Amino acid sequence: MAGRDRDLEEFSSLIEILASGGADRSRIFYGLRGVGKTVLLMELDLLASEAGWATTDVQEVGSQPDFRSTFAQMAARLLREMSRRHRIRDRVERALGVVKAFSVVAPGGVQLKLDVDAVAGVADSGDPEQDLVELLREIGHTAASVQSGALFLIDEMHNLDAASLAAVCMAFQAVSRDALPVALAAAGLPDLQVRLMRAKPYADRLFEYRELGRLRDPEARVALVKPASLLGVEFAADAADEVVRLAAGYPYFLQEYGRELWNAAESSPIITADVEEVRDLVQEQLARTFYGTRFEMASDAEQRYLAAMASLGGPPYATAEVARAWGAENQRQTSPHRDSLIQKGLIWAPRRGQVDFTVPLFAEFLLEHHPIGGFDGELPPRALGPEPRLESRIDP
């Protein structure tokens, strides 16, 4: 949690305000892969639980989520936890009946296996916005009846479609207006805020948005050194500085270096020679898992699009330039590849006509392992056109 003190303090304040009958904005966190979004959500889950709130635990939304099933399952989990904590079986059974009604109108009529009757006329209209409003209100009133609260924790929230995001906005606006103790803590890729605002223009005022980025050097040093020091192992100052430099402030990279150093170093303090010993191992591990698995998610044409982006230097990348680097005659030829990569969460669009990677330092990985000039992916010759002459503008 190095560098996240402000986020933790503000969330604790949110819980206190809602528990006292006040109103405050739920939290939306966004950022690149590997900056610690999921870990932060897990810590918020712990804070809410310690405050006596029911939580959904951190629920990851899949790439093709069933909106009603997703929220019905989270709602049922919240209510069961309230029942266990506060022994309000009758009140919870009524609320579970609303959950069942909400799930009955899911595509194909799929519903949760709940040993209660669906409550007719509540959250079953078929309108996702109105139904989610009624579902969250039911949960909020149930929580308020025992002076508790309910926290929805959603990871990979960018995977929800526009209609689902609109329903989420509508529902949390309603519970906030009614001063009900229901909150959302969600995380997603950098375009999550834009997606929410496209779904509902007032989303910019509805949630509190926090960008999670790389850690500053002092924070990164704490994240690396403190866990080891608690177990009696120290880092030499120059060794810690070198790891911080190599990790570029990204928590996941710090974690990988810390893990390999812990396994490899034979004595304390850990010194620069130890860092040198594990450097290639960490880079190979990142290339194979963190980068390689994501690269393999893309088709041949999409992989070439990624390589074309990397060849252009620093971000953001103009889509017109990427299309030319790819070898297309115009942007229309590469638009399907761009859109597919955005859908797969490999790139995002900071602004109209621009793209960037969602994975930190992905360009450097591609330049080393998959430069466009030496790319082996098979593409239709007509789509490729003449092989462009490309030179990296990244300072080696």
Secondary structure, 3 states (H helix, E strand, C coil): CCCCHHHHHHHHHHHHHHHCCCCCCEEEEECCCCCCHHHHHHHHHHHHHHCCCEEEEEEECCCCCCHHHHHHHHHHHHHHHHHHHHCCHHHHHHHHHHHHHHHHCCHHHCCCCCCCCCCCCCCCCCCHHHHHHHHHHHHHHHHHHCCCCEEEEEECHHHCCHHHHHHHHHHHHHHHHCCCCEEEEEEECCCHHHHHHHHCCCHHHHEEEEECCCCCHHHHHHHHHHHHHCCCCCECHHHHHHHHHHHCCCHHHHHHHHHHHHHHCCCCCECHHHHHHHHHHHHHHHHHHHHHHHHCCCCHHHHHHHHHHHCCCCCCEEHHHHHHHHCCCCHHHHHHHHHHHHHCCCEECCCCCEEEECCCCHHHHHHHHCCHHHCCCCCCHHHHCCCCCCCCCCCC
